[in-house]
Every structure is written in structure tokens, then in C-alpha cells.
């Protein structure tokens, strides 16, 4: 049985900058599914936005978004397509 892989985008809004070390630790743990990353500080609003391009199984991507969603002051949304 083959695992169906997905390509997608994960949007992360960081409302508490002091959570950056926790976020970076999670992203490092899931580096194998992250194809690209772009982070933009939105100083006028007092938050940061991170966009990830991911490629992996739904289990891997779900684990990544789940862990990120457990970090206080972080909001996560994802959009995936079948490869």
C-alpha cells in the first residue's frame, strides 16, 4: 500500500514573538517535509506571518500543523492538493 503524498501551503500567523524558538524547533523537527519557507514581520500589526511550502503525507503534514497549533499565540491554516 503506497502512501499518498500531498503538496500544499501552510500559513502561520505568530501573534506572540516570544514563541519564535518553539516554532523554529517544530519546523526543524519537520524539515523533511518543508520545501520552502518565507517569513515576514508585520510590524504595523505587531505580528509575523510565515508561509511554508510542504510535500509529504497527510499524517506528516497534519502532525506539523497540529504541533504548531498547540503553541500559544500561533494560528495555522493549510491547503493541500494531491500530487
Secondary structure as the mmCIF struct_conf table of DSSP 4:
data_model
#
loop_
_struct_conf.conf_type_id
_struct_conf.id
_struct_conf.beg_label_comp_id
_struct_conf.beg_label_asym_id
_struct_conf.beg_label_seq_id
_struct_conf.end_label_comp_id
_struct_conf.end_label_asym_id
_struct_conf.end_label_seq_id
HELX_LH_PP_P HELX_LH_PP_P1 UNK A 2 UNK A 4
STRN STRN1 UNK A 5 UNK A 14
BEND BEND1 UNK A 15 UNK A 15
HELX_RH_3T_P HELX_RH_3T_P1 UNK A 17 UNK A 19
HELX_RH_AL_P HELX_RH_AL_P1 UNK A 20 UNK A 29
TURN_TY1_P TURN_TY1_P1 UNK A 30 UNK A 30
HELX_RH_3T_P HELX_RH_3T_P2 UNK A 31 UNK A 33
STRN STRN2 UNK A 34 UNK A 42
HELX_RH_3T_P HELX_RH_3T_P3 UNK A 43 UNK A 45
TURN_TY1_P TURN_TY1_P2 UNK A 46 UNK A 46
STRN STRN3 UNK A 47 UNK A 57
HELX_RH_AL_P HELX_RH_AL_P2 UNK A 58 UNK A 69
TURN_TY1_P TURN_TY1_P3 UNK A 70 UNK A 70
BEND BEND2 UNK A 71 UNK A 71
TURN_TY1_P TURN_TY1_P4 UNK A 72 UNK A 73
STRN STRN4 UNK A 74 UNK A 82
#
